């Protein structure tokens, strides 16, 4: 089962065009303090299962972490539950856009 991906560059282009995207950052608190992509919601990887009611099966969510590994795991988990997901490959290590 393959997970759909998006590159940091593709995501940045979409945000610059003003596309309304559902971004979820699954890193730990101390990591997001160093900066998150504006508009992203922070739900730590370990808290995803108890936050399933946040997700809507009609929307696609883009998951973000430091390198793309944890977010990929979250994507597999949520795809199994029937959600539309996409993993930002390269993670925040490769993100060159704005952070807040």
Beta strands, then each sheet from edge to edge (+ up, - down):
strand 1: 4-7
strand 2: 22-25
strand 3: 41-42
strand 4: 60-64
strand 5: 84-89
sheet 1: 1+ 5+ 4+ 2+ 3+
end
